[in-house]
């Protein structure tokens, strides 16, 4: 959770303990900051965000990976967008290297989104 605060500038980070399902799962709540060049009437500069994190071990030569789905709350059309983030951690010798990938998933039944935007 420190990464969300220190590197991603999220505020009010709270998380539940990992549940020992397969994979291990936990819920995380944050206030996610908007980009500095975005402003929308009636929307705060940080948005309540609910995350589900799943951790997998020994996946394709990775030490572990965390798959996270984030959904914004309390904003117009919040159900139209989810952000999927994959954190990959690979062991090399005595070090662990990390890579982060993300994609936006649009629900076009909630809001019509042009195809060129959906490709991001």
GIZIJO-V915869 format. One record per run of one state. SS is the DSSP state (@ for helix, = for strand, . for the rest). FROM is the first residue (numbers start at 0). TO is the last residue. If there is no record, write none. Layout:
ss->[SS	SS]
from->[FROM	FROM]
to->[TO	TO]
This chain:
ss->[.	@	.	=	.	=	.	=	.	=	.	=	.	@	=	.	=	.	@	.]
from->[0	1	6	10	15	18	19	23	33	45	59	61	72	77	80	92	94	106	114	118]
to->[0	5	9	14	17	18	22	32	44	58	60	71	76	79	91	93	105	113	117	119]
